[in-house]
Amino acid sequence: MHRSRTLPSALLLLAAAALLLAFAPAPDDASSFFRGSRIPQLTVELTPDSVESLRREPRTFARCVVRDGDRIVGEAAGVKLKGAAGSFREFDDRPALTVNLDKFGGAKPWNGLEKFHLNNSVQDESLLSEWVASEIIRSAGQPATRVAHARVKLGDRDLGVYVLKEGFDEHFLARNFRNAQGNLYDGGFCQDVDGELERDEGEVGELRADLRAIAEACADSDMKSRWKRLDTLVDIDDFTRFMALEAMLGHWDGYTFNSNNYRVYLEPGRKARFLCHGMDQCFQDPGASVLDGPVSMVARSVMRNPEWRKLYRRQITRLLDEFDAKRLAKRIEPVQRRLQEALREVSPETAAAQADRAREFLARVVAREASLREQSVAPEPKPPVFRKGQPVRITGWHPMSESEDAAVEEVEIGGSRWYRIACGASGSCVAGWRRSVLLAKGTYRLEAFMRTDGVAALGEQSAPGIGAGVRVGGGIRAGQGADAEGLGSGERAVRFTFEVAEELADVDLVLELRASRGAAWFRIDSLTLTRE
């Protein structure tokens, strides 16, 4: 009798389960806290000097005392304000906080935690996005910070219920990796791996030399050489799973689609691993594409490799069960009950508002699962079909910002939908909207109808342009076939002509405002691409 050399499916499943267990994070003193049913009441007590310090230098740790109820858990703790575009709030508002219980020495861990974040969740009124995303990522075998909730007081001000997240620190590394002595980099705000990323942990080698090697590999003009170099530096199997999770979560503000909200860990003797972060805006668009081209340099290079692209598609299929809406709803139920109990103590109105947002969030989770199952069997994207001289409308743009206080939103004016970008009080705005499009070799023209109001240039007039306008990634508006008149006030059609030299390429289309003050609007139905 012929005996198959293939293991029975049951044994394969057991082998896969054993592999997952081998790489599963080790339990620690914080495990029971994150599994627990209690929402703690945290009070951050500040001296007048610390209050003034946080008003003057919000990103610098100020000394504080931290209490859990009546019990002091940090006598010499440090606190600072956190957040980026959209989520940052000043001290006298409802700020997001980073707390380090051992910042000024002598503290014991609280529920196994020394450093944690208290997020104001202003961009997720359901208070559920971070928790659900973290659960999905960790269930899929990827490292992610754990999430809970806390009632927060800052001095005598009751700030309500916050999202509590553990920090990326040596304890996180020790729990998730075999060797915790490597370099951990913070992606910062809209910086790719070629930026000035801060090294939060580790002292291995010259600062950022390991990141420069990755960036230089991505810049290699010989694609085969690029892929060979990347394969020696980045864990490709892990990275394609990382990309797939970001895309499936609709994490448009992550590394893949915005070069934002991520960490990179370089474990000694192993390849680079990318970690998800800042997931408070997941599941916003249930139909968000998982097949669009990415923005970040590593993701773009990986997705241009046909075999790695196939691996990415397989990751999408493998991960579908993690997005089972019924199963997620059951996991959310006890969390939602705890939230409602805590929020009712704040006010009935606050609890009712969160309940409404939670129902909307769950409805998007259901719709997202359906969309992902459809997209998982969809054919690979093809370039738009162009007839010479006839424009093709471009839809599905994503917001992006390199400025913490810029407004980037979709609005309605006079019955038309517009993408609006406005400068904040900082006087430095680099923000806009992006859309990746697969294009065949040829010459193209990007066009839009634009409205500006009081747009003034930034202090430094540098590439890729000034004021408001349109371009493609890597393109410079001034003097390259673009309408560079993006200053002042008025309405006009703007255009940018560019060439695709490769047989097939993902091109990053950009609507942007680079200004010290003012605002710009782009009418959505006017956003077109024409092949010349």
C-alpha positions as CSV (number, residue, x, y, z in Angstrom):
1,M,0.0,0.0,0.0
2,H,1.2,3.5,-0.9
3,R,1.8,5.6,2.2
4,S,1.6,9.4,1.8
5,R,4.6,11.4,2.9
6,T,2.3,14.2,3.9
7,L,1.4,14.6,7.6
8,P,-2.3,14.2,8.4
9,S,-4.0,17.6,8.7
10,A,-4.5,17.1,12.4
11,L,-0.7,16.7,12.9
12,L,-0.1,19.8,10.8
13,L,-2.4,21.8,13.0
14,L,-0.6,20.5,16.1
15,A,2.7,21.4,14.6
16,A,1.4,24.9,13.8
17,A,0.0,25.3,17.3
18,A,3.4,24.3,18.8
19,L,5.2,26.8,16.6
20,L,2.8,29.6,17.8
21,L,3.4,28.6,21.4
22,A,7.1,28.6,20.9
23,F,6.9,32.3,19.9
24,A,4.1,33.3,22.2
25,P,4.9,36.1,24.6
26,A,5.8,35.0,28.1
27,P,3.3,35.8,30.8
28,D,4.4,38.5,33.3
29,D,3.1,40.4,36.3
30,A,0.9,42.6,34.1
31,S,-0.9,39.7,32.4
32,S,-3.6,39.4,35.1
33,F,-4.2,43.2,35.0
34,F,-4.8,43.2,31.3
35,R,-7.1,40.2,31.6
36,G,-8.9,41.6,34.7
37,S,-12.3,43.1,35.2
38,R,-11.3,46.3,37.1
39,I,-11.0,49.7,35.5
40,P,-8.6,51.5,37.9
41,Q,-9.0,55.1,39.1
42,L,-5.7,56.8,38.5
43,T,-4.8,60.3,39.9
44,V,-1.8,62.2,38.7
45,E,-0.9,64.8,41.4
46,L,1.3,67.8,40.3
47,T,3.1,70.6,42.1
48,P,2.6,74.1,40.7
49,D,6.1,73.9,39.3
50,S,5.3,70.7,37.5
51,V,2.1,72.3,36.1
52,E,4.0,75.2,34.7
53,S,6.7,72.8,33.3
54,L,4.0,70.8,31.4
55,R,2.5,74.0,30.0
56,R,5.9,75.3,28.9
57,E,7.5,72.0,27.8
58,P,4.7,69.5,27.3
59,R,7.0,66.8,25.8
60,T,9.4,66.8,28.8
61,F,8.7,64.7,31.9
62,A,7.6,66.6,35.0
63,R,7.7,65.1,38.5
64,C,4.4,63.8,39.9
65,V,2.8,61.5,42.3
66,V,0.5,58.7,41.0
67,R,-2.3,57.1,42.9
68,D,-4.5,54.1,42.2
69,G,-7.6,55.1,44.3
70,D,-6.2,56.1,47.6
71,R,-3.0,54.1,47.3
72,I,0.3,55.8,46.1
73,V,1.9,53.7,43.3
74,G,4.5,56.2,42.3
75,E,6.0,58.8,44.7
76,A,8.6,60.1,42.2
77,A,7.0,59.4,38.9
78,G,7.2,61.4,35.7
79,V,4.5,62.5,33.4
80,K,4.5,64.2,30.0
81,L,2.0,65.0,27.3
82,K,1.8,62.9,24.2
83,G,-0.1,62.7,20.9
84,A,0.4,63.9,17.3
85,A,-1.8,65.5,14.7
86,G,-5.4,65.2,15.7
87,S,-4.9,63.7,19.2
88,F,-2.6,66.2,20.9
89,R,-4.3,68.4,23.5
90,E,-2.7,71.1,25.7
91,F,-2.3,70.6,29.4
92,D,-5.4,72.7,30.3
93,D,-7.6,70.7,27.8
94,R,-7.9,66.9,28.0
95,P,-4.3,65.8,27.2
96,A,-3.0,62.4,26.5
97,L,-0.3,61.3,28.9
98,T,2.8,59.1,29.2
99,V,3.5,58.0,32.8
100,N,6.8,56.6,33.9
101,L,6.5,55.5,37.6
102,D,10.3,55.0,37.9
103,K,11.3,58.2,36.0
104,F,12.8,59.8,39.1
105,G,13.7,56.6,40.9
106,G,12.6,54.2,43.6
107,A,9.2,53.0,42.3
108,K,8.0,49.5,42.2
109,P,5.9,48.4,39.2
110,W,2.2,48.9,39.4
111,N,0.3,45.9,38.2
112,G,3.6,44.9,36.5
113,L,3.9,48.2,34.7
114,E,6.6,50.9,35.0
115,K,5.8,52.9,31.9
116,F,2.3,53.2,30.3
117,H,0.3,55.6,28.2
118,L,-3.1,57.2,28.9
119,N,-4.7,58.1,25.6
120,N,-7.5,60.6,25.5
121,S,-9.0,58.7,22.5
122,V,-10.4,61.9,20.9
123,Q,-10.2,60.2,17.5
124,D,-12.1,57.1,18.8
125,E,-15.1,57.9,21.0
126,S,-16.0,54.2,21.2
127,L,-12.7,53.7,23.2
128,L,-12.5,50.2,21.5
129,S,-10.3,50.6,18.4
130,E,-6.9,50.2,20.2
131,W,-8.1,47.3,22.3
132,V,-9.6,45.4,19.3
133,A,-6.6,46.0,17.1
134,S,-4.2,44.9,19.8
135,E,-6.2,41.7,20.4
136,I,-6.2,40.8,16.7
137,I,-2.5,41.5,16.2
138,R,-1.5,39.4,19.2
139,S,-3.9,36.6,18.3
140,A,-2.2,36.6,14.9
141,G,1.2,35.9,16.6
142,Q,2.6,39.4,16.2
143,P,4.0,41.5,19.1
144,A,1.7,44.4,20.2
145,T,1.3,46.4,23.3
146,R,-1.6,45.4,25.5
147,V,-4.6,47.6,26.1
148,A,-7.0,48.3,29.0
149,H,-8.9,51.4,30.3
150,A,-8.6,53.8,33.3
151,R,-10.5,56.6,34.9
152,V,-8.1,59.5,35.0
153,K,-7.7,62.6,37.2
154,L,-5.1,65.2,36.5
155,G,-4.7,67.1,39.8
156,D,-8.3,68.0,40.8
157,R,-9.6,67.7,37.2
158,D,-11.6,64.6,36.4
159,L,-10.7,63.8,32.7
160,G,-13.0,60.8,32.5
161,V,-12.2,57.3,31.0
162,Y,-9.0,56.9,29.0
163,V,-7.4,54.1,27.0
164,L,-4.4,52.6,28.9
165,K,-1.6,51.1,26.9
166,E,1.6,49.5,28.1
167,G,4.8,51.1,26.8
168,F,7.4,49.9,24.3
169,D,10.2,49.3,26.9
170,E,12.7,46.7,28.0
171,H,9.9,44.7,29.7
172,F,7.9,44.6,26.4
173,L,11.0,43.4,24.5
174,A,11.8,40.8,27.1
175,R,8.3,39.4,26.9
176,N,8.1,39.3,23.1
177,F,11.6,38.5,21.9
178,R,14.4,36.0,22.7
179,N,16.9,38.8,23.1
180,A,15.8,42.2,24.5
181,Q,19.2,43.9,24.1
182,G,18.7,45.1,20.5
183,N,17.9,48.5,19.2
184,L,14.2,49.7,19.4
185,Y,13.4,52.7,17.2
186,D,10.4,55.0,17.5
187,G,9.0,55.9,14.1
188,G,8.2,59.4,15.4
189,F,5.7,61.5,13.4
190,C,5.5,60.7,9.7
191,Q,9.1,59.6,9.4
192,D,10.3,56.7,7.3
193,V,13.4,54.6,8.2
194,D,15.6,57.2,6.6
195,G,14.5,59.8,9.1
196,E,16.0,60.9,12.5
197,L,14.3,58.1,14.4
198,E,14.9,58.1,18.2
199,R,16.5,55.0,19.7
200,D,14.3,54.2,22.7
201,E,16.1,51.0,23.8
202,G,19.5,49.4,23.0
203,E,23.0,50.6,22.3
204,V,24.1,48.2,19.6
205,G,26.4,49.9,17.1
206,E,26.4,53.4,15.7
207,L,23.1,55.2,16.1
208,R,20.7,54.5,13.1
209,A,23.4,52.6,11.1
210,D,21.1,49.6,11.0
211,L,18.2,51.7,9.8
212,R,20.4,53.4,7.1
213,A,21.3,50.0,5.7
214,I,17.6,49.3,5.2
215,A,17.0,52.7,3.7
216,E,19.9,52.3,1.3
217,A,18.7,48.9,0.2
218,C,15.3,50.4,-0.6
219,A,17.1,53.0,-2.8
220,D,19.0,50.5,-4.8
221,S,18.1,51.1,-8.5
222,D,18.7,47.5,-9.4
223,M,15.5,45.8,-8.2
224,K,17.0,42.3,-7.9
225,S,19.9,43.7,-5.9
226,R,17.4,45.7,-3.8
227,W,15.3,42.6,-2.9
228,K,18.4,40.5,-2.1
229,R,19.7,43.2,0.3
230,L,16.3,43.6,1.9
231,D,15.9,39.9,2.4
232,T,19.1,39.9,4.5
233,L,18.0,42.9,6.6
234,V,14.2,42.5,7.1
235,D,12.1,39.5,8.1
236,I,10.0,39.4,5.0
237,D,7.5,36.8,6.1
238,D,6.9,38.8,9.3
239,F,6.8,42.1,7.4
240,T,4.2,40.9,4.9
241,R,2.1,39.8,7.8
242,F,2.6,43.2,9.5
243,M,1.5,44.9,6.3
244,A,-1.5,42.6,5.9
245,L,-2.6,43.3,9.5
246,E,-2.3,47.1,9.0
247,A,-4.2,46.9,5.8
248,M,-7.0,44.6,7.1
249,L,-7.4,46.8,10.2
250,G,-7.9,49.8,8.0
251,H,-4.9,51.3,9.8
252,W,-4.4,54.1,7.3
253,D,-2.2,56.1,9.7
254,G,0.3,53.3,10.2
255,Y,3.7,52.5,8.6
256,T,2.4,50.9,5.4
257,F,0.1,53.8,4.2
258,N,1.5,56.8,6.0
259,S,5.0,56.1,7.3
260,N,3.6,56.8,10.8
261,N,2.8,55.1,14.1
262,Y,5.3,52.3,14.2
263,R,8.4,50.9,15.9
264,V,11.3,48.9,14.5
265,Y,13.1,46.3,16.6
266,L,16.5,44.9,15.5
267,E,17.1,41.9,17.6
268,P,20.8,41.0,17.7
269,G,21.6,38.3,15.2
270,R,18.1,38.5,13.6
271,K,16.4,40.6,11.0
272,A,14.4,43.8,11.5
273,R,10.8,43.5,12.8
274,F,8.2,46.2,12.4
275,L,5.6,46.8,15.2
276,C,2.2,48.4,15.0
277,H,1.4,51.5,17.1
278,G,-1.3,54.3,17.3
279,M,-4.3,52.2,16.3
280,D,-7.1,54.5,17.5
281,Q,-8.5,55.0,14.0
282,C,-8.9,51.5,12.7
283,F,-12.0,50.2,11.1
284,Q,-13.1,53.7,10.0
285,D,-13.6,52.7,6.4
286,P,-15.1,49.1,6.2
287,G,-14.3,49.0,2.4
288,A,-10.7,50.2,2.6
289,S,-8.7,48.4,0.0
290,V,-6.0,45.9,1.0
291,L,-4.7,45.8,-2.5
292,D,-3.7,49.4,-3.0
293,G,0.0,50.2,-3.3
294,P,1.7,51.3,0.0
295,V,3.4,54.6,0.7
296,S,6.4,53.8,2.9
297,M,9.7,52.8,1.4
298,V,10.1,49.3,2.8
299,A,6.5,48.4,2.0
300,R,6.8,49.7,-1.6
301,S,10.0,47.8,-2.2
302,V,8.5,44.6,-0.8
303,M,5.3,44.8,-2.8
304,R,7.2,45.3,-6.0
305,N,8.6,41.8,-5.7
306,P,6.1,39.5,-7.4
307,E,6.8,36.6,-5.0
308,W,6.6,38.8,-1.9
309,R,3.4,40.3,-3.3
310,K,2.0,36.7,-3.5
311,L,3.1,36.1,0.0
312,Y,1.2,39.2,1.1
313,R,-1.9,37.9,-0.6
314,R,-1.6,34.6,1.2
315,Q,-1.2,36.4,4.5
316,I,-4.5,38.2,3.9
317,T,-6.2,34.8,3.4
318,R,-4.6,33.3,6.5
319,L,-5.6,36.1,8.7
320,L,-9.3,36.3,7.7
321,D,-10.5,34.3,10.7
322,E,-8.9,36.9,13.1
323,F,-11.6,39.3,11.7
324,D,-14.6,37.1,12.4
325,A,-17.1,39.7,13.5
326,K,-19.2,37.4,15.7
327,R,-16.1,36.1,17.6
328,L,-14.8,39.7,18.1
329,A,-18.2,40.9,19.3
330,K,-18.1,38.2,22.1
331,R,-14.6,39.3,23.1
332,I,-15.7,42.9,23.2
333,E,-18.8,42.3,25.4
334,P,-17.1,42.2,28.8
335,V,-14.9,45.2,27.9
336,Q,-18.0,47.2,26.9
337,R,-19.7,46.3,30.1
338,R,-16.8,47.5,32.2
339,L,-16.6,50.7,30.1
340,Q,-20.3,51.4,30.6
341,E,-20.0,50.9,34.4
342,A,-17.1,53.3,34.6
343,L,-18.7,55.9,32.2
344,R,-22.0,55.9,34.1
345,E,-20.0,57.1,37.1
346,V,-18.8,60.0,35.0
347,S,-22.3,60.8,33.7
348,P,-25.3,59.1,32.1
349,E,-24.8,61.3,29.0
350,T,-21.2,60.2,28.6
351,A,-22.1,56.5,28.9
352,A,-25.0,56.9,26.4
353,A,-22.7,58.6,23.8
354,Q,-20.0,55.9,24.1
355,A,-22.7,53.2,23.7
356,D,-23.8,54.8,20.5
357,R,-20.2,55.0,19.2
358,A,-19.6,51.3,20.3
359,R,-22.6,50.1,18.2
360,E,-21.3,52.1,15.2
361,F,-17.9,50.6,15.7
362,L,-19.3,47.0,15.9
363,A,-21.3,47.6,12.7
364,R,-18.1,48.7,10.9
365,V,-16.4,45.5,12.2
366,V,-19.1,43.4,10.6
367,A,-18.9,45.3,7.4
368,R,-15.1,45.0,7.4
369,E,-15.2,41.3,7.7
370,A,-17.5,41.0,4.6
371,S,-15.3,43.4,2.6
372,L,-12.1,41.5,3.5
373,R,-13.6,38.2,2.4
374,E,-14.5,39.7,-0.9
375,Q,-11.1,41.3,-1.4
376,S,-9.3,38.2,-0.4
377,V,-10.4,36.5,-3.7
378,A,-10.4,39.6,-5.9
379,P,-7.9,39.6,-8.8
380,E,-4.8,41.7,-8.6
381,P,-5.3,45.4,-9.4
382,K,-4.8,46.5,-12.9
383,P,-3.9,50.0,-14.2
384,P,-6.9,52.2,-15.1
385,V,-8.0,52.1,-18.7
386,F,-7.2,55.4,-20.3
387,R,-8.4,56.8,-23.6
388,K,-6.1,59.4,-24.9
389,G,-7.0,62.9,-23.7
390,Q,-10.0,61.6,-21.6
391,P,-9.7,62.1,-17.8
392,V,-10.3,59.3,-15.3
393,R,-11.6,60.2,-11.9
394,I,-9.4,59.2,-8.9
395,T,-11.2,58.2,-5.7
396,G,-10.2,56.7,-2.4
397,W,-7.8,59.3,-1.1
398,H,-6.2,59.0,2.4
399,P,-5.3,61.9,4.7
400,M,-1.7,62.5,5.7
401,S,0.0,65.0,7.9
402,E,3.5,65.9,9.0
403,S,2.2,68.7,11.3
404,E,0.7,68.0,14.7
405,D,-2.0,70.7,14.5
406,A,-3.0,70.7,10.9
407,A,-6.7,70.0,10.0
408,V,-7.2,67.4,7.3
409,E,-10.8,66.6,6.7
410,E,-13.6,66.0,4.2
411,V,-16.3,68.7,4.1
412,E,-19.4,69.7,2.1
413,I,-19.6,73.2,0.6
414,G,-22.5,74.2,-1.6
415,G,-23.6,70.6,-2.3
416,S,-20.1,69.5,-3.3
417,R,-17.6,67.4,-1.3
418,W,-14.1,68.8,-0.8
419,Y,-10.9,67.7,0.8
420,R,-9.9,70.5,3.2
421,I,-6.4,71.2,4.7
422,A,-5.8,74.0,7.1
423,C,-2.8,75.3,9.1
424,G,-2.9,75.2,12.9
425,A,-1.6,77.6,15.5
426,S,2.0,76.3,15.1
427,G,2.4,78.1,11.9
428,S,4.0,75.1,10.1
429,C,1.7,73.0,8.0
430,V,2.8,70.1,5.8
431,A,-0.3,68.0,5.2
432,G,-2.8,66.8,2.6
433,W,-4.2,63.7,0.9
434,R,-2.6,60.7,-0.9
435,R,-3.7,58.1,-3.3
436,S,-1.5,55.3,-4.7
437,V,-2.4,54.3,-8.3
438,L,-1.0,51.5,-10.5
439,L,0.1,53.0,-13.8
440,A,1.6,51.7,-17.0
441,K,4.5,53.3,-18.8
442,G,3.6,56.7,-20.2
443,T,3.0,60.4,-19.5
444,Y,0.2,61.5,-17.3
445,R,-1.5,64.7,-16.0
446,L,-3.0,65.0,-12.5
447,E,-5.6,67.8,-12.2
448,A,-7.8,69.3,-9.5
449,F,-10.0,72.3,-8.9
450,M,-8.5,74.1,-5.9
451,R,-9.7,76.8,-3.6
452,T,-7.3,78.7,-1.2
453,D,-7.8,81.2,1.6
454,G,-4.9,83.3,3.0
455,V,-2.2,80.7,2.2
456,A,1.3,82.0,3.1
457,A,4.5,80.2,2.4
458,L,6.6,78.5,5.0
459,G,9.8,80.3,6.0
460,E,12.0,78.0,3.9
461,Q,11.1,77.7,0.2
462,S,12.3,74.2,-0.5
463,A,11.3,71.1,-2.5
464,P,8.8,69.6,-3.2
465,G,6.9,72.9,-3.4
466,I,5.3,75.9,-1.6
467,G,1.7,76.8,-0.8
468,A,-1.0,74.5,-2.1
469,G,-1.1,72.2,-5.1
470,V,-0.9,68.8,-6.6
471,R,2.1,66.5,-7.4
472,V,3.3,62.9,-7.3
473,G,5.6,61.4,-4.7
474,G,9.1,62.4,-5.4
475,G,7.9,65.2,-7.7
476,I,8.6,68.9,-7.3
477,R,5.8,71.3,-8.1
478,A,7.8,74.4,-8.9
479,G,9.2,74.5,-12.4
480,Q,8.2,70.9,-13.4
481,G,5.0,71.4,-15.4
482,A,3.1,72.3,-12.3
483,D,0.8,75.2,-11.4
484,A,3.0,76.6,-8.6
485,E,0.6,79.5,-7.7
486,G,-0.5,77.9,-4.5
487,L,-0.4,81.1,-2.3
488,G,-3.0,83.7,-1.3
489,S,-6.7,83.3,-1.9
490,G,-8.7,82.3,-4.9
491,E,-10.0,79.4,-7.0
492,R,-8.3,77.8,-9.9
493,A,-7.6,74.5,-11.7
494,V,-4.1,73.1,-10.9
495,R,-2.2,70.3,-12.6
496,F,1.0,68.3,-12.5
497,T,2.5,66.4,-15.4
498,F,4.7,63.4,-14.8
499,E,6.1,60.4,-16.5
500,V,6.2,56.7,-15.6
501,A,9.4,55.2,-16.9
502,E,8.8,51.6,-15.8
503,E,6.5,49.1,-17.5
504,L,4.2,49.1,-14.4
505,A,4.6,51.2,-11.2
506,D,2.7,52.3,-8.1
507,V,2.6,56.1,-8.2
508,D,1.8,58.2,-5.1
509,L,-0.6,61.1,-6.0
510,V,-0.5,64.0,-3.6
511,L,-2.8,66.9,-2.7
512,E,-1.0,69.1,-0.3
513,L,-0.7,72.3,1.7
514,R,2.8,73.5,2.7
515,A,2.2,76.8,4.4
516,S,2.6,78.9,7.6
517,R,-1.0,79.9,7.6
518,G,-4.2,79.6,5.5
519,A,-6.3,76.7,4.1
520,A,-6.8,74.9,0.9
521,W,-9.8,72.9,-0.5
522,F,-9.7,70.3,-3.4
523,R,-13.1,69.5,-4.9
524,I,-13.4,65.7,-4.9
525,D,-15.2,65.3,-8.2
526,S,-12.5,67.3,-10.0
527,L,-9.6,64.9,-9.0
528,T,-8.7,63.3,-12.3
529,L,-5.8,61.7,-14.2
530,T,-5.3,61.9,-17.9
531,R,-2.9,60.0,-20.1
532,E,-1.3,62.2,-22.7
